[in-house]
Amino acid sequence: MNKNIKIIGNSKRPSARAARRQLFPAYILGPIVFLLLAWFIWQQIIRQTDWRTSLDAIRSAITGPRQWRLWLVLLLMPVNWGIEARKWQLAMRPDGGIDFRNACKAVFTGTTMASFTPNRMGEYLGRILYVKEGRRIAAISLTMVCSAAQLLITLVAGACGLIWLFPLLHHGRVPDGRGLEGGLPATLAVTAVFLFGLGALYFCIPRLTRWLAGFPRVRKFGAFIKVLENFDPNILLKILFLSFVRYIVFVVQYSLVFPVFSVSLGFGQVLGGMSVVFLIMAIVPTFTFLTELGLRWGASIRVLELFSANTVGIFAASFAIWLINLIIPALIGSLLIVSIKLFKSR
C-alpha cells in the first residue's frame, strides 16, 4: 500500500526534464534582454556626433583629478531611484502595499521595460510584475500617480526656468541667445496650461474618480479607478515632496559632472538651464529612452551653450548622466527579470 501511494505521489510530480524545461526560459530571458539592451545602447551611442570624443573625455575624467565628482554622481544614482521606489511604495498603500526591497526591484525592472517602449510606457508593465495577480490593474493607476507628481514638479521648475531665462535673452545678457526669446512666451503659455490642468487633476484625484464612477461607461474600468477614490491627500503631498527631492538630486548630479568636463557654469545657471532642458524632454515625445540621448544632447547644447561654448563638454556630461541614471539601472533591471520568472516557475 505504501508502495502504491509512493508511485501515485511521484506520478503527480513533474519530471526533472520537465522542471528544466520550465526553468529554461527563466535562465535565458534575462541575458537576452541584457544583450539586446546593450546592443541598442551601442547603436544609439555611435549615431551621435562626436561620440568618440565624448567617450575619450569620459575615460580621461575617470582617471583625472576630478574623478571623485563622477563617483559621487554614481553614488547618487541609487539615491535617485531609491526615492522613486519610496514614492511607489507610498502610492501602493491603498492597494495593499509593497515592501521597499520589492519596490526597488520593480523600479529597476520598469526602467528596463521602458527602454523598449514609446514614452516609457513599458515602465508600468515592469513594475506590476512585482504585484500580486488581482491587484495589477489598480497598480497601473497608482504608478501613473507617481509619474504625474514628477511631471508636475518638472513643469513648475521648467516654467520658473523660462521666466528666469527670458530677461537674460531679452536684454542681451546672453550674446548667443538672439532669436530664442520670441518662442519663450508661447512655450511658457503652453507650459502654464499643462501645469494648471495637471495640478488640478492631481490634487482632485479622489473627488474626480468618485465623480467619474457615476458614468456607466466608466464603471467597466472600476478596478482601474476605484483604488483612487479614497486616496489619502497626505500621501499625495508626500509623493509630490519626494518628487521635488528627486528633482534636486538630478540638478546636483549635473552640477557635479559639468566641471569634470571643463564646463564652467554656476549653480544658478545649471538649475535654470537644466530646468528648461528637463521641460523639453518631458513635453517632447520620444520613441524610447534609448533615443533620449539625441534629444538630451540637442536640448542641453541649445540651452547651455548660451552660457558655455564647450559643446563637447556639455555633450560628454549629458552622456555620462545618461549612462549612470538610465542605462546602468536598465541593465540591472534586465538581470532582475530572471528572478521574477524563476519565482513564477516555482
URKARA-V124434 format. One record per pair of residues at least 4 apart in sequence whose ideal C-beta (glycine too) atoms are under 7 Angstrom apart, sorted by the first residue. I is the first residue (numbers start at 1). J is the second residue. Records with the same first field share a line. If there is no record, write none. Layout:
I = J  J
//
This chain:
1 = 5
2 = 6
3 = 7
4 = 8
5 = 9
6 = 10
7 = 11
14 = 18  19
15 = 19
16 = 20
17 = 21
18 = 22
19 = 23
20 = 24
22 = 345
23 = 27  342  345
24 = 28
25 = 29  341
26 = 338  341  342  345
27 = 338
28 = 32
29 = 33  337  338  341
30 = 34  334  335  337  338
31 = 35
32 = 36
33 = 37  112  334  337
34 = 38  331  334  335
35 = 39
36 = 40
37 = 41  112  115  330  331  334
38 = 42
39 = 43
40 = 44  290
41 = 45  290  327
42 = 46
43 = 47
44 = 290  291  293
45 = 51
46 = 51
48 = 293  294  297
50 = 54  312  315
51 = 55
52 = 56
53 = 57  312
54 = 58  312  315  316  319
55 = 59
56 = 60
57 = 61  261  312  316
58 = 62  316  319  320
60 = 64
61 = 66  67  70  260  261
62 = 67  70
63 = 67
66 = 259  260
67 = 71
68 = 72
69 = 73  256  257  259  260
70 = 74  257  260  320
71 = 75
72 = 76  256
73 = 253  256  257  324
74 = 324
76 = 80  249  252  253
77 = 81  324  325  328
78 = 82
79 = 83  249
80 = 84  246  249  325
81 = 85  107  108  329
82 = 86  104
83 = 87  242  245  246  249
84 = 88  107  246
85 = 89  100  103  104  107
86 = 90  100  242
87 = 91  146  239  242  243
88 = 92  103  106  107  127  143  146
89 = 98  100  103
90 = 235  238  239
91 = 142  145  146  239
92 = 97  98  139  142
93 = 97  235
94 = 227  230  231
95 = 135  138  139  142  227
96 = 135
98 = 102  103  130
99 = 103
100 = 104
101 = 105
102 = 106  130
103 = 107
104 = 108
105 = 109  130  336
106 = 110  126  127  130
107 = 111  127
108 = 112  329  332  333  336
109 = 113  126  127  129  333  336  337
110 = 114  123  126  127
111 = 115  123  326  329  330  333
112 = 126  330  333  334  337
113 = 117  122  123  125  126
114 = 120  122  123  126  289
115 = 288  289  290  330
116 = 122  288
117 = 121  122  288
118 = 287  288
119 = 285  286
120 = 289
122 = 126
123 = 127
124 = 128  140  143
126 = 333
127 = 139  143
128 = 136  139  140
129 = 340
131 = 135  136  139
135 = 139
136 = 140
137 = 223  224
138 = 142  223  224  227
139 = 143
140 = 144  224
141 = 224  225  227  228
142 = 227
143 = 147
144 = 148
145 = 149  205  239
146 = 150  239
147 = 151
148 = 152  198  202
149 = 153  202  239  240  243
150 = 154  243  246
151 = 155  198  282
152 = 156  198  199  202  240
153 = 157  243  244  247
154 = 158  247  278  279  282
155 = 159  191  194  195  198  279
156 = 160  195
157 = 161  247  275  278
158 = 162  191  275  276  278  279
159 = 163  188  191  192  195
160 = 164  275
161 = 165  272  275  276  279
162 = 166  184  187  188  191  276
163 = 188
164 = 272
165 = 169  184  272  276
166 = 170  181  184
167 = 171
168 = 173  174  177
169 = 174  177  180  181
170 = 181
174 = 306
176 = 305  306
177 = 181  306
180 = 184
183 = 187
184 = 188
185 = 189
186 = 190
187 = 191
188 = 192
189 = 193
190 = 194
191 = 195  279
192 = 196
193 = 197
194 = 198
195 = 199
196 = 200
197 = 201
198 = 202
199 = 203
200 = 204
201 = 205  208
202 = 236
203 = 236
204 = 208
205 = 209  228  231  236
206 = 210  228  229  230  231
207 = 211
208 = 212
209 = 213  225  228  229
210 = 229
212 = 218  225
213 = 218  219  225  229
221 = 225
222 = 226
231 = 235  236
233 = 237
234 = 238
235 = 239
236 = 240
237 = 241
238 = 242
239 = 243
240 = 244
241 = 245
242 = 246
243 = 247
244 = 248
245 = 249
246 = 250
247 = 251
248 = 252
249 = 253
250 = 254
251 = 255  270  271  274
252 = 256
253 = 257  321
254 = 258  270  274  317  321
255 = 267  270
257 = 317  320  321
258 = 263  265  270  317
259 = 263
261 = 313  316  317
262 = 310  313
263 = 308  310  313  314  317
264 = 308
265 = 269  270  307  308
267 = 271
268 = 272
269 = 273  307
270 = 274
271 = 275
273 = 277  303  304  307
274 = 278
275 = 279
276 = 280  303
277 = 281  299  300  303
278 = 282
279 = 283
280 = 284  299
281 = 292  295  296  299
284 = 295
286 = 291  292  295
287 = 291
289 = 326
292 = 296
293 = 297  322
294 = 298
295 = 299
296 = 300  318  322
297 = 301  315  318
298 = 302
299 = 303
300 = 304  314  318
301 = 305  311  314  315
304 = 308  314
305 = 309  311  314
308 = 314
310 = 314
311 = 315
312 = 316
313 = 317
314 = 318
315 = 319
316 = 320
317 = 321
318 = 322
319 = 323
320 = 324
321 = 325
322 = 326  327
323 = 327  328
324 = 328
326 = 330
327 = 331
328 = 332
329 = 333
330 = 334
332 = 336
336 = 340
337 = 341
338 = 342
339 = 343
340 = 344
341 = 345
342 = 346
//
